[in-house]
Amino acid sequence: MPFKLFGFSVFYGVNETVISESLDKMIEEGYGVIYITEACAKQVSQKLEKTRTLVTPAIVLIPDHDGSLGIGLSAVQKNVEKAVGQNIL
């Protein structure tokens, strides 16, 4: 887990319950930015949708060791389209 080398708090979970509990804990503790793998985000997508209206945390989807699922890029494209009026990516 290379993120630990840079002082990041790292939570590990492979099922929806553990991922959801970890996400709740980070939100309650006031984390400003949460990096979550696309595979984990896929399991808690409904919870992530609810957090989109919050100012913090900023939730950033990243690929895992298996590669990208395209979910993170899709989210960026939607946000760009909202901001600019069309998808310029």
N, C-alpha and C positions, 0 to 999 in steps of 0.2 A: 504494500500500500504506500506508494510514493507520496501521497498527500501528507502523511504523517511526518515526513522529512521536513516539510515546510511549516509545521506547527498547526496543521488543520486538525480539527476533531473529526474522527472517522467512525462512522456507524456501519455495521454490517448486518444485512438481513436478506433472506432469500424468499420469505413468504410475505404475503400482504399484511398480516397482523404485525409482524416485527417492523416492517418498513413504515407502516402507518404510525405505530407507536414512536418510532425514532423521529419521524417527521414532526409529530405533535410536540415531542420534547424539545426539538430544536426551535420550533416556533414559540413555545412558551418561554424558553430561555433567551429569546430575543436575538437569535442569529440573524445577521443582515443579509448573508448570501448562503444559499444551500446548493451545493453541487450534487446532483443525483443522476445515476446512470439511467439511460433510456429504458433498460430492461426493468429496473425498479419503478421508474415513473409509470410505465405501462400498467403495473400492478395496482398502483394507487392513483390512477388518472382522475377519478372523481374527486378525491381529496385535493389534488393539485389544482383542479378547476376552481374549487372554492377559495383557494389561496390567491388566485390571480387578482382579486379585488383588493388585497392587502398591499399597503405601501412596502412593507418589509415582511418577510424576507423576499429577496430576489431569488427565484429558483431557476437554476441553469441546468439544462439537460446535457449530459456528456455521454459519449459512447463508452462501452466497457471493453474488455479484452477481446470480445468476439466481434467488435466493430460496431458501426452505426446502424441503427434501425430506421434512421431518417426522421425520427420524431422531433428531435431538437431542431433540425433545419426547418422542418415544417412549421414549428412554433415561431421561429425567427421570421420566416416568410410571411406568416399571418400578421405579425406585429408590424413589419415593414409596410405591408399592404394597408393596414389600418392608419399608419402614420402618414404615408405618402399618397395613398389613394389607389395605388396599383402595385403589383409585385414587380419590383425592379431587380430582383436577384435572379 
